[in-house]
């Protein structure tokens, strides 16, 4: 039996248990570059047990809705931020921890111009751009040690929009 999850719009309030929404909404904290650039300052908490922050580029193939969710992963040693470099919506699936496995899965649709910062140890799905292949800058922990856990579901879930 396959369960179905309906994706909701990505908002800071709904996503708060899992991390931060990265966008330029609200009032800028300061203006720089001769007053021509609004700086929305310090939007995400980077959290690493050791190692250092690094920026990698991820290229992801197009995902289609409804989406077949088969696995979630998490990173116990550091937070992970996904910052789109292409103008595409993308699907974000997350779940709280329930004794070492994912709890109730939630799904969000990030609109073009939004990114996310996932807190350390948050279960999440893989990158799923919805409007074409996606290019993302990813800020995460670079260092020794195992920073990836995967959980494959016995029965896949279907995510709809």
trRosetta pair geometry for C-beta under 8 A, 3 or more apart (Angstrom, degrees):
i j d omega theta_ij theta_ji phi_ij phi_ji
1 155 6.2 20 68 -175 51 163
2 155 5.9 -149 -92 160 55 107
2 156 6.0 -10 -123 84 107 73
2 157 6.4 150 -170 -121 80 32
2 158 5.5 62 151 -17 123 102
3 155 7.4 97 0 107 82 116
3 157 5.0 -29 71 -123 84 92
3 158 7.3 -165 96 28 38 74
4 66 7.9 -48 -135 -150 100 139
4 157 7.0 159 -95 -174 22 80
4 158 4.7 -25 -108 72 76 99
4 159 7.6 154 -161 -91 60 24
4 160 6.1 8 -172 -3 109 113
5 69 7.3 0 29 11 128 146
5 93 7.6 91 95 -126 154 109
5 105 5.6 -73 -83 101 156 106
5 106 7.2 -177 -167 -133 129 25
5 107 4.9 117 129 -4 121 122
5 157 5.7 36 -7 158 108 127
5 158 7.2 174 25 87 68 47
5 159 4.9 -25 72 -107 99 73
5 160 7.3 167 82 23 46 69
6 107 7.1 -163 107 60 23 117
6 159 7.7 145 -103 -161 15 60
6 160 5.4 -32 -108 72 65 91
6 161 7.4 113 -161 -123 69 16
7 65 7.9 -90 13 -118 135 131
7 91 6.3 -87 -107 -133 153 94
7 107 3.8 -77 -97 121 78 109
7 108 6.0 153 -164 -105 90 6
7 109 4.9 91 141 -38 127 90
7 159 5.7 58 -46 176 102 104
7 160 6.9 -154 7 88 85 37
7 161 5.0 -28 52 -101 114 67
8 11 8.0 -53 130 6 107 97
8 14 6.4 -106 101 174 133 165
8 106 7.6 -37 24 -178 109 98
8 107 7.1 128 14 89 65 65
8 108 5.8 -36 70 -110 70 65
8 109 7.3 -151 97 14 23 83
9 14 7.8 115 85 30 66 150
9 108 7.0 7 135 -156 17 83
9 109 6.1 -46 -109 59 42 91
9 111 7.6 1 -149 -34 91 105
10 14 7.3 -143 -149 71 35 116
10 15 6.0 27 -160 -48 79 134
10 21 5.9 146 152 -114 104 123
10 92 6.3 66 -93 31 125 132
10 108 4.1 87 -84 165 81 123
10 109 6.2 -132 -20 78 91 38
10 110 4.5 8 2 -90 157 61
10 111 7.0 -150 42 -2 107 72
10 114 5.8 153 88 138 136 157
10 116 7.3 -104 -159 -73 141 112
11 14 4.7 79 59 15 93 102
11 15 6.5 175 77 -2 44 94
11 21 6.9 -86 169 -36 18 158
12 15 6.2 -73 -139 49 24 101
12 16 6.3 54 159 -62 63 89
12 20 7.1 0 -133 -154 91 62
12 21 4.6 -112 -83 26 70 120
13 16 6.0 -26 -155 -18 27 118
14 106 7.9 -159 164 164 102 144
14 108 6.9 150 109 -97 123 123
15 18 5.6 -75 -173 52 69 103
15 19 6.4 -44 155 65 102 68
15 20 7.4 101 113 -145 116 12
15 21 5.4 108 57 -51 147 96
15 92 7.7 15 -116 107 123 146
15 94 7.7 94 -140 26 80 154
15 108 6.3 2 -81 -62 107 166
15 116 6.9 -119 -173 -127 148 113
16 19 7.9 -141 -143 63 21 22
16 20 7.8 31 -113 -94 54 51
17 96 6.6 -44 148 -78 128 107
18 94 4.4 23 -127 166 156 158
18 96 7.8 -118 -82 -75 86 66
18 106 7.9 -142 -36 61 142 122
18 116 8.0 -8 112 -175 109 126
18 118 6.2 -40 158 -133 90 74
18 119 6.3 -158 173 17 37 100
18 122 4.9 107 -154 -152 79 146
18 124 7.5 113 -172 -78 126 105
19 44 7.5 9 178 -139 97 102
19 79 7.2 131 -120 -151 116 109
19 94 8.0 -145 10 -114 103 155
19 116 5.8 87 94 175 131 92
19 117 4.7 -158 175 95 119 60
19 118 4.4 -103 -48 -112 152 27
19 119 4.7 -161 -83 -22 79 73
19 122 6.3 -105 -38 5 103 165
20 43 6.1 165 143 153 140 76
20 44 4.7 -164 59 -107 138 75
20 45 6.9 127 -19 12 130 78
20 116 7.1 159 84 -158 48 56
20 117 4.5 8 51 49 93 109
21 110 7.8 176 -139 -119 96 102
21 114 6.0 -32 -172 -160 98 111
21 115 7.6 138 -171 77 51 45
21 116 6.1 -35 -111 -103 49 71
22 43 5.3 106 -122 122 75 137
22 44 6.1 -26 -81 -49 106 120
22 81 6.7 70 -38 -160 147 111
22 83 6.2 -61 101 -100 153 87
22 114 6.6 131 73 -169 61 56
22 115 3.7 -23 65 69 120 93
22 116 6.3 -149 9 -72 93 16
22 117 6.0 93 -45 -24 110 92
23 40 7.9 -36 111 113 39 167
23 113 5.9 66 -133 134 101 86
23 114 4.6 -31 -71 -106 115 74
23 115 7.2 164 -61 25 64 64
24 28 7.6 -4 -166 -82 92 91
24 38 7.1 102 -167 97 119 117
24 40 4.9 -167 -127 -13 67 147
24 113 7.3 -75 23 175 95 109
25 40 8.0 78 45 -124 37 152
26 40 7.1 109 70 -127 96 116
28 31 6.4 84 109 -70 138 70
28 38 3.4 -133 -67 -172 157 100
28 39 5.8 103 -171 56 111 40
28 40 5.4 -91 -118 -70 71 65
28 41 7.9 89 -171 -13 69 83
29 39 6.2 -61 60 97 87 84
29 40 6.6 110 3 -133 91 33
29 41 4.1 -67 48 17 143 115
29 42 7.9 5 7 27 164 89
30 38 8.0 152 88 -157 37 51
30 39 4.9 -13 70 56 83 114
30 41 6.4 45 19 -40 99 130
31 35 4.9 35 138 -134 129 54
31 36 7.7 123 -179 26 103 21
31 37 6.6 141 -162 74 66 49
31 38 5.8 -36 -103 -100 77 52
31 39 6.8 175 -101 9 22 86
32 35 7.8 -171 86 -68 6 24
32 37 5.0 -40 70 75 78 107
32 39 5.2 49 -1 -34 113 124
33 36 5.0 -73 108 57 100 92
33 37 4.0 52 37 9 125 120
40 43 6.0 35 129 -63 98 119
43 117 7.5 154 117 -9 85 134
44 79 7.5 172 162 143 110 147
44 81 5.6 77 144 -94 170 131
44 117 3.6 123 -141 -33 132 165
45 79 6.8 158 101 -58 70 166
45 117 7.1 147 45 128 55 142
45 119 7.5 16 76 -106 110 83
46 53 5.7 -3 -178 -91 150 129
46 78 7.8 -2 -177 -167 77 95
46 79 5.5 -149 -142 57 45 129
46 81 7.4 -59 -93 -22 88 122
46 117 7.6 -93 -78 -158 60 133
46 139 6.8 -73 -105 136 120 120
47 78 6.5 171 94 -146 59 53
47 79 4.5 87 41 -25 83 112
47 119 6.7 15 36 -153 139 68
47 120 4.8 -101 98 -22 117 119
48 51 5.5 -106 176 66 133 92
48 52 7.2 142 104 -107 170 10
48 53 6.8 -146 -27 -64 142 70
48 77 6.6 26 -154 150 69 75
48 78 4.1 6 -108 -109 77 105
48 79 7.1 -92 -58 20 65 77
48 120 7.6 165 -89 -83 33 129
48 141 4.5 144 -121 -100 114 112
48 143 7.5 110 -177 8 128 138
49 76 7.9 2 -16 131 138 71
49 77 4.7 -87 26 -151 116 73
49 78 6.7 -112 8 -61 74 72
49 120 7.6 119 -36 -146 89 153
49 141 7.7 21 30 -126 71 156
50 77 7.1 -49 38 -168 74 113
50 143 5.7 -166 108 151 82 163
50 144 7.9 -28 102 54 122 82
50 145 7.5 89 61 7 116 142
51 77 7.0 71 10 147 131 122
51 78 6.8 -66 64 -57 129 140
51 141 4.7 84 87 -175 140 95
51 142 5.6 179 177 80 117 41
51 143 2.2 -119 -101 -21 110 141
51 144 7.1 -171 -81 26 100 54
51 145 7.6 -117 -47 34 120 111
52 141 7.4 130 67 -149 25 60
52 142 5.6 -29 68 60 77 93
52 143 6.4 127 14 -58 61 106
53 139 6.0 3 -169 -175 105 95
53 140 7.4 167 -143 97 63 10
53 141 7.0 -53 -97 -95 44 44
53 142 7.3 49 152 13 11 93
54 139 7.3 172 82 -146 37 53
54 140 6.6 -29 59 69 82 57
54 141 7.4 50 18 166 93 12
54 142 3.5 56 -16 -27 136 129
55 137 5.8 -13 -167 -172 105 100
55 138 7.1 146 -156 73 52 46
55 139 5.5 -22 -97 -94 73 73
56 137 7.6 148 77 -159 38 51
56 138 4.9 -24 65 63 88 101
56 140 7.2 -33 17 34 111 99
57 85 7.6 -17 -137 2 100 148
57 135 6.7 -8 -173 -171 101 91
57 136 7.1 156 -156 81 53 48
57 137 6.1 -32 -99 -100 69 56
57 138 7.3 166 -97 14 17 85
58 82 7.8 -47 42 -129 135 95
58 127 6.2 155 129 -23 137 160
58 134 7.9 9 106 108 90 93
58 135 7.4 161 83 -154 52 43
58 136 4.6 -12 58 60 99 101
58 138 5.3 50 -12 -21 115 127
59 133 6.7 11 -177 168 87 114
59 134 7.3 165 -155 88 44 51
59 135 5.6 -13 -104 -102 71 74
60 63 7.8 -21 148 -27 114 98
60 126 7.7 165 -133 151 129 95
60 127 4.0 -114 -87 106 162 127
60 128 7.4 -102 151 -73 141 18
60 129 5.6 141 90 -3 111 105
60 133 6.6 172 86 -164 50 69
60 134 4.6 -8 58 60 101 98
60 135 7.9 -174 21 -75 73 29
60 136 6.9 22 -2 1 114 113
61 129 7.8 -162 110 45 24 103
61 133 5.8 -41 -125 -113 35 89
62 129 5.9 -73 -112 87 49 93
62 130 7.5 81 -157 -135 78 16
62 131 7.8 -123 -126 76 102 15
62 132 5.8 -58 -87 -151 112 18
62 133 5.6 -71 -43 -67 78 53
62 134 7.8 127 -85 -16 50 82
63 67 5.7 25 163 -112 117 117
63 90 7.9 80 37 -145 120 74
63 91 6.2 -87 89 22 142 124
63 127 8.0 -172 -24 125 127 55
63 128 3.6 -37 24 -155 159 86
63 129 6.3 133 17 57 88 43
63 130 6.2 -46 71 -86 85 59
64 67 6.9 164 86 -85 43 71
64 130 7.7 111 -109 -137 31 69
65 91 7.4 148 -76 -68 101 135
65 130 6.7 15 -24 -134 106 115
65 159 7.1 -83 -128 103 88 82
65 160 6.4 101 -177 -139 106 44
65 161 5.0 -9 -165 -4 162 109
66 158 5.0 15 162 -176 131 101
66 159 6.3 163 -165 76 76 46
66 160 4.7 -31 -107 -89 103 73
66 161 7.9 -160 -96 1 60 72
67 91 5.9 179 -21 104 163 178
67 128 6.2 19 -125 -154 151 151
67 158 7.2 144 73 -160 45 52
67 159 4.3 -15 59 57 100 105
68 156 5.1 7 -175 167 90 143
68 157 7.7 147 -160 76 46 42
68 158 6.3 -26 -101 -102 56 65
68 159 8.0 -143 -57 18 12 81
69 72 7.7 20 178 -57 109 83
69 93 5.8 158 -118 -131 136 174
69 105 6.9 142 128 177 160 162
69 107 8.0 -128 -58 -82 146 124
69 125 6.0 -77 -133 -104 104 133
69 153 7.2 57 119 6 82 143
69 156 6.1 152 73 -167 49 81
69 157 4.4 -19 62 64 110 93
69 158 7.3 -169 15 -83 87 14
69 159 5.5 74 -31 -24 117 109
70 152 6.3 -11 154 -147 84 80
70 153 6.0 -141 -164 37 40 98
70 156 4.7 -35 -90 -106 71 103
71 125 7.5 125 89 -126 57 70
71 126 7.6 45 78 -24 96 104
71 150 5.7 -1 -179 -172 129 100
71 151 6.2 160 -156 82 76 48
71 152 4.7 -35 -95 -99 102 59
71 153 6.6 -152 -83 -2 43 78
72 93 6.9 -117 -100 114 102 108
72 94 7.9 109 -141 -132 128 29
72 95 5.9 -37 -127 23 172 119
72 102 4.8 71 54 -62 148 147
72 105 7.3 -158 -60 -105 138 112
72 123 4.3 44 145 176 135 101
72 124 6.1 140 -159 62 93 13
72 125 5.7 -62 -107 -73 72 57
72 150 7.6 162 88 -154 39 56
72 151 5.3 -8 61 58 82 101
72 153 7.9 65 -2 -43 87 97
73 123 7.1 155 77 -148 18 62
73 124 6.5 -40 64 65 67 66
73 125 7.8 98 20 -123 78 18
73 126 7.4 60 12 -67 117 73
73 148 6.1 -17 -173 -162 122 85
73 149 6.4 158 -158 82 68 49
73 150 4.8 -29 -99 -100 91 67
73 151 7.2 176 -86 17 40 70
74 97 7.6 26 -78 -81 169 102
74 121 5.5 35 170 -158 128 36
74 122 6.1 -178 -127 79 104 28
74 123 4.8 -58 -60 -88 112 51
74 124 6.8 112 -90 14 64 75
74 148 7.9 150 79 -148 39 42
74 149 5.3 -13 58 58 84 100
75 78 5.6 -48 138 63 120 67
75 79 7.6 139 84 -116 122 7
75 80 5.5 97 26 -32 149 123
75 118 7.7 102 32 101 111 121
75 120 6.6 -91 96 -140 83 61
75 121 7.1 -102 76 -63 47 34
75 140 6.9 -56 173 -159 172 127
75 141 7.1 165 163 30 129 115
75 147 4.9 23 -155 164 88 90
75 148 6.2 -18 -99 -88 74 53
75 149 7.8 -176 -80 19 27 77
76 120 6.8 57 -164 175 27 94
76 121 5.2 48 -114 -90 58 86
76 147 6.5 -144 50 -140 67 57
76 149 6.5 55 -25 -9 107 118
77 120 7.1 -113 99 -146 12 116
77 141 5.5 -130 113 91 95 164
77 143 7.3 -125 143 68 139 114
77 145 5.9 123 -76 102 161 128
77 146 7.9 144 -16 91 129 41
77 147 4.2 -83 38 -109 116 101
78 120 5.6 -94 -174 -104 8 103
78 140 5.7 118 114 -174 124 76
78 141 2.8 156 -7 -26 167 129
78 147 6.2 -4 24 -152 97 136
79 117 6.0 20 166 175 123 93
79 118 6.2 171 -162 86 72 57
79 119 5.7 -51 -110 -140 99 28
79 120 5.0 -70 -61 -51 63 71
79 140 7.0 -143 98 -123 50 70
79 141 7.6 112 43 -32 49 97
80 117 7.4 171 89 -156 35 55
80 118 4.9 -6 61 53 84 107
80 124 7.9 -141 69 43 126 148
80 138 6.6 -9 -171 -171 90 101
80 139 7.4 162 -155 82 42 54
80 140 4.2 6 -113 -97 79 116
80 141 7.8 -74 -76 6 78 79
81 115 6.5 51 177 144 88 123
81 116 7.0 -164 -144 103 58 44
81 117 4.1 -19 -99 -104 92 81
81 118 7.3 -170 -79 18 39 66
81 138 6.7 161 81 -155 57 49
81 139 4.2 3 51 51 112 99
81 140 7.0 -170 25 -61 63 70
82 90 7.8 -100 133 88 137 153
82 115 5.4 -162 97 -162 61 93
82 116 5.5 14 48 54 97 79
82 117 7.9 -173 20 -81 59 39
82 118 7.7 40 -5 -12 97 101
82 127 6.9 171 -138 -100 143 103
82 136 5.1 -23 -163 -169 85 139
82 137 8.0 142 -160 76 38 49
82 138 5.8 -10 -102 -104 61 82
83 115 4.1 -15 -106 -108 52 162
83 136 6.3 133 65 -165 44 77
83 137 4.4 -24 68 64 107 95
83 138 7.4 -174 23 -78 77 34
83 139 7.1 42 -6 -8 116 100
84 87 7.5 116 136 -91 127 23
84 88 6.4 -150 -156 51 140 79
84 90 6.6 176 -77 -8 128 130
84 110 7.6 169 -24 118 131 131
84 112 7.3 -111 97 -140 152 56
84 113 7.8 -69 64 -49 122 13
84 114 7.6 47 15 74 121 43
84 115 5.8 -162 3 -84 74 91
84 129 7.8 120 -121 -103 118 107
84 134 6.3 -70 -130 -162 98 109
84 135 7.3 95 -163 78 61 55
84 136 5.6 -46 -100 -102 45 79
85 135 4.4 -58 66 105 108 100
85 136 6.3 -179 4 -100 88 21
85 137 5.8 93 -50 -22 111 87
86 129 7.2 19 77 -133 125 147
86 132 6.9 -112 151 88 141 109
86 133 7.4 69 32 99 174 62
86 134 5.4 -152 50 -137 125 54
86 135 4.8 102 -25 33 106 86
87 112 4.4 32 -168 -149 74 130
87 113 7.5 15 -130 -43 80 71
87 131 7.5 -54 113 89 65 140
88 112 6.2 109 28 -94 9 90
88 129 4.4 28 125 -161 146 108
88 130 6.3 161 172 50 97 60
88 131 4.0 -164 -136 53 84 99
88 132 5.5 -132 -94 51 129 81
88 134 5.1 -118 60 -95 144 95
89 109 5.7 5 178 179 121 96
89 110 6.2 164 -160 84 63 57
89 111 5.5 -31 -106 -123 93 38
89 112 6.0 -65 -60 -42 60 69
89 129 7.5 126 82 -160 45 59
89 130 4.5 -34 86 53 94 119
89 131 5.5 92 27 -20 79 112
90 109 7.6 165 82 -155 28 56
90 110 5.1 -7 57 54 78 108
90 127 6.7 -38 -165 -165 137 74
90 128 5.6 136 -168 82 83 61
90 129 4.8 -47 -98 -100 99 49
90 130 5.9 179 -102 -4 35 88
90 134 6.1 44 -85 -94 125 160
91 107 6.4 -19 -168 -166 97 104
91 108 7.5 145 -160 78 50 48
91 109 6.2 -31 -100 -102 59 64
91 110 7.7 -157 -75 16 10 82
91 125 7.2 -28 118 82 99 140
91 128 3.8 -29 50 87 104 129
91 130 6.1 101 -30 -55 88 112
91 159 6.5 110 -164 118 140 147
92 107 7.0 150 82 -158 52 53
92 108 4.5 -17 63 63 104 97
92 109 7.6 -178 19 -85 82 16
92 110 5.6 70 -20 -27 117 107
92 116 5.7 90 -116 -18 150 158
92 124 7.1 -39 -169 -152 78 109
92 125 7.3 165 -165 48 34 102
92 128 7.9 -160 -61 44 34 104
93 105 5.9 0 -175 -172 103 110
93 106 7.2 168 -152 86 56 42
93 107 4.9 -19 -100 -102 78 81
93 108 7.8 -180 -78 22 35 67
93 124 6.4 137 85 -160 61 57
93 125 3.5 50 53 -9 110 126
93 128 7.8 50 -7 8 100 138
93 159 6.4 -106 -84 -80 123 152
94 105 7.3 151 81 -151 31 63
94 106 5.7 -20 66 62 81 89
94 107 7.9 159 21 -88 64 36
94 108 7.5 5 10 5 107 107
94 118 7.2 -171 -108 -122 122 110
94 122 5.9 -14 -153 164 111 112
94 123 6.4 128 -163 87 55 67
94 124 4.9 -16 -100 -100 74 79
94 125 7.5 -101 -57 2 43 80
95 98 7.8 -55 153 -10 110 102
95 102 3.7 59 91 -166 147 103
95 103 5.2 177 173 58 99 60
95 104 6.3 179 -138 81 95 32
95 105 4.6 -48 -75 -94 112 58
95 106 6.9 152 -86 13 56 71
95 122 7.9 151 63 -179 44 71
95 123 4.2 -29 61 80 90 125
95 124 7.7 -173 19 -73 68 39
96 102 7.7 116 69 -159 36 59
96 103 4.4 -14 70 39 84 130
96 104 7.1 19 30 44 95 73
96 122 7.7 -49 -108 -135 41 76
96 123 7.3 0 76 26 4 107
97 100 6.9 40 -171 -56 104 17
97 101 7.6 120 -157 62 64 26
97 102 7.2 -69 -110 -108 40 36
97 103 6.6 47 104 -15 10 101
97 121 6.5 -28 -45 154 135 103
97 122 7.9 -116 -37 -117 89 37
97 123 6.5 141 -77 -22 64 107
98 101 5.7 -42 70 75 87 75
98 102 6.6 24 20 131 101 21
98 103 3.6 122 -42 -76 116 87
98 104 8.0 93 -49 -10 135 59
101 151 5.6 131 -143 -132 75 148
102 105 6.4 32 153 -72 130 87
102 123 4.1 177 -100 156 99 171
102 151 5.5 -175 -9 78 101 152
103 123 7.8 160 24 31 64 140
105 157 6.3 166 56 54 154 171
107 159 4.7 147 -102 -143 165 123
109 130 7.3 -13 -142 -6 101 158
109 161 6.1 57 -62 -124 140 114
110 114 4.3 -142 -169 90 96 116
110 115 7.1 65 -171 -100 150 19
110 116 6.5 -115 -82 -34 142 104
111 114 5.4 77 56 5 65 119
112 131 7.5 -30 -66 29 108 152
115 136 7.9 133 -125 -144 110 101
117 139 7.8 -26 -114 67 97 110
118 122 4.7 -137 -177 62 98 128
118 124 5.4 -66 -119 -36 153 151
119 122 4.9 95 62 -30 80 120
123 151 6.8 -26 -135 29 123 129
125 128 6.7 -2 120 -18 124 120
127 134 6.2 -139 163 76 121 135
127 136 6.4 -139 -123 -1 144 148
129 132 6.4 -51 136 77 126 45
129 133 6.3 83 69 -174 145 18
129 134 3.0 170 -56 -37 141 120
141 147 5.9 -155 80 -136 122 162
143 147 7.8 90 64 -39 82 138
146 149 8.0 79 143 -60 107 73
153 156 5.9 127 79 -93 123 36
153 157 6.5 -3 98 -16 177 89
